[in-house]
Amino acid sequence: MSASRFLDTNVIVYAYDTSDPVKQAKAQALLTSAIRQNSGAISTQVLGEFFHTVVIKRRLMMASEAAVIITALKAGLHVAGISLNLVMDAIAIHQRYQLRYWDALIVATAKSLACTEVVSEDMNNGQDYGGIVVVNPF
C-alpha cells in the first residue's frame, strides 16, 4: 500500500462525530477518498487516540463499536506501528520545530511512510516539517 496522506486523529474522530455536521462531512469525504485511492495512512497512536476520544473523552460510542471501526480502518488504510526509532525521530522533530511531542510523532511517522501531507487541524496549516506539509481541511 502506498500512502501519501497521513490522517491525524481529529480527522478520524470527526468522521464519526455528529455534533458538527460540516466537519463530519469533510472528514468522511477525506477518509473515503483515502481508502478508495489507497493513499491514506494512520498509526497505532492515531487508533489509540481515536479509541480514547470516542469512548472515554466524548462518549460517542461503546468500546465494541469503536473496535469495529478500528478493524475497518486497519483494513482500508496503511497502519504504522510506533517504534523506538520513531520515538527518537519525534524527539528530534520536537527539538527542531518546537512541536508538541505527540504531533512530532505524527510527523515522524508520516515521514517514515514517505507521506507528503499530514491532514490535521492541530498543527499550523501549510507548515512544512522537512518535506511533510500540514493541510487543515477544517
N, CA and C of each residue as an Amber inpcrd file, in Angstrom:
protein
   414
   0.8460000  -1.1740000   0.0000000   0.0000000   0.0000000   0.0000000
   0.8930000   1.2400000   0.0000000   0.6560000   2.1490000  -0.9050000
   1.4270000   3.3740000  -0.9980000   0.5890000   4.5260000  -0.4550000
   1.0470000   5.1410000   0.5930000   0.3050000   6.2210000   1.2270000
   0.9550000   7.5640000   0.9390000   0.1340000   8.5840000   0.7070000
   0.6670000   9.9210000   0.5080000   0.1190000  10.9030000   1.5380000
  -0.9800000  10.5320000   2.2070000  -1.6010000  11.4160000   3.1880000
  -1.7300000  10.7030000   4.5260000  -1.1840000  11.3290000   5.5460000
  -1.3190000  10.7920000   6.8950000  -2.4760000  11.5230000   7.5550000
  -3.4480000  10.7740000   8.0450000  -4.6320000  11.3570000   8.6670000
  -4.4460000  11.4020000  10.1820000  -4.5340000  12.5900000  10.7390000
  -4.4000000  12.7570000  12.1780000  -5.6970000  12.3040000  12.8590000
  -5.6180000  12.1240000  14.1550000  -6.7420000  11.6060000  14.9330000
  -8.0070000  12.4280000  14.7540000  -7.8800000  13.7490000  14.7100000
  -9.0900000  14.5640000  14.6250000  -9.9010000  14.2770000  13.3660000
  -9.2570000  13.9280000  12.2800000  -9.9840000  13.5900000  11.0520000
 -10.8340000  12.3370000  11.2710000 -10.2460000  11.3350000  11.8990000
 -10.9700000  10.0790000  12.1420000 -12.1070000  10.3160000  13.1350000
 -11.8490000  11.0640000  14.1930000 -12.9000000  11.3440000  15.1860000
 -14.0510000  12.1000000  14.5390000 -13.7530000  13.1630000  13.8040000
 -14.8160000  13.9550000  13.1720000 -15.6710000  13.1290000  12.2190000
 -15.0790000  12.1410000  11.5930000 -15.8500000  11.2960000  10.6660000
 -16.9830000  10.5600000  11.3810000 -16.8590000  10.3790000  12.6800000
 -17.8680000   9.6380000  13.4540000 -18.5800000  10.4990000  14.5000000
 -18.2910000  11.7820000  14.5250000 -18.8870000  12.6910000  15.4960000
 -19.9660000  13.5270000  14.8130000 -21.2040000  13.3520000  15.2350000
 -22.3390000  14.0370000  14.6030000 -22.5690000  15.4470000  15.1430000
 -21.7870000  15.8990000  16.1190000 -22.0390000  17.2060000  16.7280000
 -21.7280000  18.3870000  15.8040000 -20.8990000  18.1830000  14.7940000
 -20.5770000  19.2360000  13.8240000 -20.7010000  18.6300000  12.4250000
 -21.9040000  18.7370000  11.8250000 -22.1400000  18.0930000  10.5220000
 -21.1990000  18.5480000   9.4090000 -20.7430000  19.7920000   9.4570000
 -19.8360000  20.2900000   8.4120000 -18.4820000  19.5820000   8.5180000
 -17.9330000  19.5420000   9.7300000 -16.6570000  18.8430000   9.9300000
 -16.8220000  17.3460000   9.6590000 -17.9500000  16.7900000  10.0620000
 -18.1700000  15.3650000   9.8400000 -18.1690000  15.0490000   8.3430000
 -18.8620000  15.8540000   7.5500000 -18.9190000  15.6170000   6.1000000
 -17.5300000  15.7230000   5.4690000 -16.7520000  16.7470000   5.8760000
 -15.4010000  16.8990000   5.3290000 -14.5170000  15.7170000   5.7220000
 -14.6070000  15.3200000   6.9770000 -13.7880000  14.1980000   7.4540000
 -14.1800000  12.8980000   6.7670000 -15.4680000  12.6670000   6.6000000
 -15.9150000  11.4520000   5.9130000 -15.4440000  11.4350000   4.4700000
 -15.4950000  12.5820000   3.8050000 -15.0180000  12.6620000   2.4180000
 -13.5240000  12.3690000   2.3390000 -12.7470000  12.9320000   3.2600000
 -11.3020000  12.6800000   3.2840000 -10.9960000  11.2090000   3.5290000
 -11.6870000  10.6380000   4.4870000 -11.4620000   9.2380000   4.8290000
 -11.8680000   8.3190000   3.6840000 -13.0090000   8.5750000   3.0930000
 -13.4920000   7.7690000   1.9730000 -12.5250000   7.8570000   0.7920000
 -12.0730000   9.0680000   0.4940000 -11.1350000   9.2650000  -0.6130000
  -9.8140000   8.5350000  -0.3500000  -9.3170000   8.6370000   0.8660000
  -8.0430000   7.9730000   1.2110000  -8.1600000   6.4630000   1.0460000
  -9.2890000   5.9120000   1.4380000  -9.4840000   4.4650000   1.3270000
  -9.6470000   4.0630000  -0.1440000 -10.4910000   4.7880000  -0.8740000
 -10.7330000   4.4500000  -2.2920000  -9.4730000   4.5860000  -3.1390000
  -8.6770000   5.6160000  -2.8550000  -7.4620000   5.8630000  -3.6430000
  -6.2510000   5.1120000  -3.0960000  -6.4750000   4.3700000  -2.0060000
  -5.3840000   3.6070000  -1.4010000  -4.2070000   4.5120000  -1.0500000
  -4.5330000   5.7270000  -0.5680000  -3.4980000   6.7320000  -0.3500000
  -3.3990000   7.2190000   1.0920000  -4.1380000   6.6030000   2.0010000
  -4.1770000   7.0970000   3.3700000  -3.3830000   6.2580000   4.3440000
  -2.8510000   6.9390000   5.3490000  -2.0940000   6.2600000   6.3930000
  -2.4910000   6.8150000   7.7540000  -2.3750000   5.9580000   8.7480000
  -2.5480000   6.3200000  10.1480000  -1.5240000   5.5110000  10.9350000
  -1.5390000   5.6730000  12.2370000  -0.6180000   4.8980000  13.0630000
  -1.3740000   4.2800000  14.2280000  -0.6920000   3.4050000  14.9290000
  -1.2950000   2.8280000  16.1240000  -1.5580000   3.9290000  17.1490000
  -0.7540000   4.9730000  17.1510000  -1.0060000   6.1330000  18.0040000
  -2.3730000   6.7280000  17.6940000  -2.6690000   6.9460000  16.4080000
  -3.9490000   7.5240000  15.9830000  -5.1030000   6.6150000  16.3990000
  -4.9340000   5.3130000  16.2160000  -6.0060000   4.3830000  16.5970000
  -6.2680000   4.4340000  18.1010000  -5.2100000   4.4990000  18.8970000
  -5.3760000   4.5940000  20.3450000  -6.0240000   5.8990000  20.7650000
  -5.5980000   6.9990000  20.1600000  -6.1900000   8.2990000  20.4620000
  -7.6600000   8.3400000  20.0410000  -7.9690000   7.7430000  18.8800000
  -9.3570000   7.6680000  18.4240000 -10.2050000   6.9320000  19.4590000
  -9.7430000   5.7660000  19.8750000 -10.4930000   4.9730000  20.8590000
 -10.7210000   5.7850000  22.1350000  -9.6730000   6.3780000  22.6560000
  -9.7910000   7.1510000  23.8910000 -10.7860000   8.3110000  23.7300000
 -10.7000000   9.0040000  22.6100000 -11.5580000  10.1690000  22.3940000
 -13.0220000   9.7940000  22.2550000 -13.3250000   8.7910000  21.4230000
 -14.7410000   8.4830000  21.1690000 -15.3920000   7.6460000  22.2650000
 -14.6000000   6.8790000  23.0050000 -15.1740000   6.0220000  24.0470000
 -15.0940000   6.6800000  25.4230000 -13.9570000   7.2550000  25.7770000
 -13.7440000   7.7820000  27.1230000 -14.0420000   9.2840000  27.2010000
 -13.3840000  10.0570000  26.3700000 -13.4450000  11.5130000  26.4800000
 -14.8010000  12.0850000  26.0490000 -15.2660000  11.7270000  24.8630000
 -16.5100000  12.3010000  24.3430000 -17.7250000  11.3740000  24.4920000
 -17.4560000  10.1260000  24.7930000 -18.5320000   9.1350000  24.9720000
 -19.4930000   9.1010000  23.7710000 -18.9010000   9.0260000  22.5870000
 -19.6910000   8.9870000  21.3550000 -20.1730000   7.5840000  21.0250000
 -19.4870000   6.5790000  21.5600000 -19.8440000   5.1970000  21.2370000
 -19.3050000   4.2540000  22.2960000 -19.7630000   3.0360000  22.2120000
 -19.2950000   1.9790000  23.1050000 -17.9550000   1.4490000  22.5870000
 -17.2050000   0.8200000  23.4770000 -15.9030000   0.2600000  23.1010000
 -16.0360000  -0.7390000  21.9610000 -17.0870000  -1.5370000  21.9810000
 -17.2740000  -2.5320000  20.9150000 -17.4980000  -1.8760000  19.5580000
 -18.1960000  -0.7440000  19.5270000 -18.4000000  -0.0140000  18.2690000
 -17.0800000   0.5620000  17.7660000 -16.3020000   1.1210000  18.6740000
 -15.0020000   1.6720000  18.2910000 -14.0880000   0.5760000  17.7520000
 -14.1540000  -0.6060000  18.3540000 -13.3330000  -1.7290000  17.8950000
 -13.6910000  -2.1260000  16.4690000 -14.9720000  -2.1000000  16.1410000
 -15.4130000  -2.4210000  14.7760000 -14.8630000  -1.3860000  13.7950000
 -14.9230000  -0.1130000  14.1690000 -14.4040000   0.9500000  13.3040000
 -12.8890000   0.8060000  13.1330000 -12.1850000   0.5350000  14.2080000
 -10.7310000   0.3610000  14.1270000 -10.3770000  -0.8000000  13.2060000
 -11.1380000  -1.8760000  13.2730000 -10.9100000  -3.0180000  12.3750000
 -11.1060000  -2.6000000  10.9190000 -12.1360000  -1.7990000  10.6510000
 -12.3850000  -1.3220000   9.2840000 -11.2740000  -0.3700000   8.8300000
 -10.8250000   0.4940000   9.7160000  -9.7630000   1.4350000   9.3640000
  -8.4670000   0.7110000   9.0230000  -8.1320000  -0.3050000   9.8050000
  -6.8800000  -1.0150000   9.5270000  -6.9550000  -1.8050000   8.2320000
  -8.1580000  -2.1220000   7.7860000  -8.3100000  -2.8200000   6.5040000
  -8.1910000  -1.8670000   5.3130000  -8.5430000  -0.5810000   5.5130000
  -8.5650000   0.3500000   4.3960000  -7.4140000   1.3230000   4.3280000
  -6.6650000   1.4410000   5.4080000  -5.5650000   2.4020000   5.4700000
  -4.2720000   1.6910000   5.8440000  -3.1680000   2.2830000   5.4530000
  -1.8790000   1.7630000   5.8930000  -1.7130000   2.1650000   7.3580000
  -1.4160000   1.2070000   8.2200000  -1.2620000   1.4860000   9.6490000
   0.1820000   1.2020000  10.0590000   0.8340000   2.2310000  10.5720000
   2.2170000   2.0930000  11.0230000   2.2560000   1.9030000  12.5320000
   3.1010000   1.0060000  12.9670000   3.3530000   0.8360000  14.3920000
   4.3680000   1.8660000  14.8560000   4.3770000   2.1090000  16.1470000
   5.3260000   3.0620000  16.7110000   6.5290000   2.2990000  17.2490000
   7.6900000   2.6650000  16.7730000   8.9300000   2.0000000  17.1690000
   9.8130000   2.9680000  17.9620000  10.8490000   2.4330000  18.5500000
  11.8070000   3.2710000  19.2620000  12.4520000   4.2850000  18.3140000
  12.7330000   3.8720000  17.0880000  13.3120000   4.8070000  16.1110000
  12.3790000   5.9820000  15.8550000  11.0610000   5.7140000  15.7710000
  10.1060000   6.8060000  15.5480000  10.0430000   7.7290000  16.7610000
  10.1370000   7.1590000  17.9480000  10.1610000   7.9860000  19.1570000
  11.3620000   8.9280000  19.1140000  12.5130000   8.4030000  18.7570000
  13.7260000   9.2360000  18.6880000  13.6070000  10.2890000  17.5830000
  13.0320000   9.9030000  16.4470000  12.8060000  10.8740000  15.3720000
  11.8430000  11.9720000  15.8270000  10.8130000  11.5910000  16.5760000
   9.8470000  12.5640000  17.0880000  10.5140000  13.5440000  18.0470000
  11.4080000  13.0520000  18.8570000  12.1320000  13.9360000  19.7820000
  12.9590000  14.9490000  18.9980000  13.6130000  14.4910000  17.9450000
  14.4000000  15.4080000  17.1090000  13.5010000  16.4430000  16.4340000
  12.3430000  16.0240000  15.9490000  11.3900000  16.9530000  15.3150000
  10.8730000  17.9440000  16.3520000  10.5790000  17.4600000  17.5370000
  10.1420000  18.3480000  18.6250000  11.2020000  19.4150000  18.9050000
  12.4350000  18.9980000  18.9910000  13.5130000  19.9390000  19.2870000
  13.7190000  20.9420000  18.1580000  13.6450000  20.4730000  16.9390000
  13.8970000  21.3550000  15.7910000  12.7790000  22.3650000  15.5810000
  11.5090000  21.9030000  15.6910000  10.3670000  22.7500000  15.3400000
   9.5540000  23.2250000  16.5500000   9.9490000  22.8200000  17.7600000
   9.1970000  23.1550000  18.9690000   7.7430000  22.6830000  18.8750000
   7.5590000  21.5530000  18.2520000   6.2450000  20.9310000  18.0850000
   5.9640000  20.0630000  19.3030000   4.7150000  20.0000000  19.7300000
   4.3660000  19.1040000  20.8330000   4.7930000  17.6820000  20.4690000
   5.2020000  16.9200000  21.4770000   5.7260000  15.5770000  21.2160000
   4.7670000  14.7290000  20.3990000   3.4850000  14.6790000  20.7700000
   2.5410000  13.7860000  20.0730000   2.3650000  14.1950000  18.6120000
   2.3950000  15.5010000  18.3400000   2.3350000  15.9680000  16.9540000
   3.6370000  15.6430000  16.2270000   4.7520000  15.7650000  16.9290000
   6.0410000  15.4040000  16.3330000   6.0760000  13.9200000  15.9790000
   5.4560000  13.0920000  16.7970000   5.3950000  11.6580000  16.5000000
   4.5400000  11.3980000  15.2560000   3.4860000  12.1730000  15.0770000
   2.6690000  12.0750000  13.8490000   3.5370000  12.4200000  12.6350000
   4.2650000  13.5160000  12.7170000   5.1320000  13.9410000  11.6000000
   6.2040000  12.8920000  11.3330000   6.8360000  12.3870000  12.3810000
   7.8790000  11.3660000  12.2100000   7.3180000  10.1130000  11.5530000
   6.1340000   9.7100000  11.9580000   5.5190000   8.5090000  11.3770000
   5.1540000   8.7460000   9.9220000   4.5930000   9.9110000   9.6290000
   4.2600000  10.2510000   8.2380000   5.5090000  10.2230000   7.3690000
   6.5850000  10.7810000   7.8910000   7.8520000  10.7990000   7.1350000
   8.3560000   9.3820000   6.8960000   8.2240000   8.5140000   7.8950000
   8.6960000   7.1320000   7.7470000   7.9150000   6.3750000   6.6770000
   6.6950000   6.8230000   6.4160000   5.8470000   6.1860000   5.4010000
   5.9450000   6.8770000   4.0430000   6.8160000   7.8640000   3.9360000
   7.0090000   8.6510000   2.7160000   5.7510000   9.4240000   2.3300000
   4.9570000   9.8030000   3.3150000   3.8050000  10.6650000   3.0490000
   4.3020000  12.0730000   2.7550000   3.5240000  12.8230000   2.0070000
   3.8730000  14.2100000   1.7110000   3.0050000  15.1880000   2.4900000
   1.9010000  14.6930000   3.0630000   0.9710000  15.5380000   3.8080000
   0.5640000  14.8930000   5.1240000   0.3200000  15.7430000   6.0980000
  -0.3780000  15.3490000   7.3140000  -1.6600000  16.1650000   7.3250000
  -2.7900000  15.4830000   7.3310000  -4.0840000  16.1620000   7.3680000
  -4.4810000  16.2790000   8.8310000  -4.5180000  17.5260000   9.3190000
  -4.7440000  17.7580000  10.7390000  -5.2230000  19.1740000  10.9880000
  -6.0200000  19.3280000  12.0290000  -6.3900000  20.6780000  12.4350000
  -5.5610000  21.1090000  13.6420000  -4.7220000  20.2230000  14.1480000
  -3.9510000  20.5060000  15.3550000  -2.6120000  21.1890000  15.1020000
  -2.1590000  21.2300000  13.8730000  -0.8780000  21.8540000  13.5630000
  -1.1170000  23.0120000  12.5970000  -0.0840000  23.8170000  12.3730000
  -0.2120000  25.0050000  11.5300000  -0.4170000  24.6260000  10.0620000
  -1.5250000  25.0740000   9.5010000  -1.8280000  24.8210000   8.0990000
  -0.7200000  25.3820000   7.2110000  -0.2370000  24.5520000   6.3000000
   0.7980000  24.9760000   5.3700000   2.2130000  24.8160000   5.8840000
   2.3620000  24.5190000   7.1610000   3.7020000  24.3540000   7.7440000
   4.3930000  23.1450000   7.1030000   5.6380000  23.3360000   6.7340000
   6.4470000  22.2660000   6.1450000   7.4380000  21.7750000   7.1940000
   7.3120000  20.5200000   7.5560000   8.2160000  19.8980000   8.5170000
   9.1380000  18.9460000   7.7650000  10.1310000  19.4850000   7.1110000
  11.1130000  18.6760000   6.4120000  10.5260000  17.8330000   5.2940000
   9.6220000  18.4170000   4.5220000   9.0070000  17.6980000   3.3990000
   7.6270000  17.1400000   3.6970000   7.1700000  17.2770000   4.9130000
   5.8140000  16.8730000   5.2920000   5.0300000  18.1670000   5.5230000
   4.0230000  18.4150000   4.6890000   3.2460000  19.6480000   4.7660000
   1.9230000  19.3730000   5.4710000   1.5570000  20.2510000   6.4000000
   0.3000000  20.1270000   7.1310000  -0.8160000  20.7690000   6.3190000
  -1.9130000  20.0380000   6.1730000  -3.1020000  20.5210000   5.5000000
  -4.2510000  20.4730000   6.4870000  -4.8500000  21.6300000   6.7590000
  -6.0120000  21.6990000   7.6400000  -7.2630000  21.8660000   6.7880000
  -8.0520000  20.8060000   6.6400000  -9.2370000  20.8780000   5.7850000
 -10.4350000  21.5370000   6.4700000 -10.2940000  21.8330000   7.7460000
 -11.4260000  22.3550000   8.5030000 -11.3570000  23.8570000   8.6790000
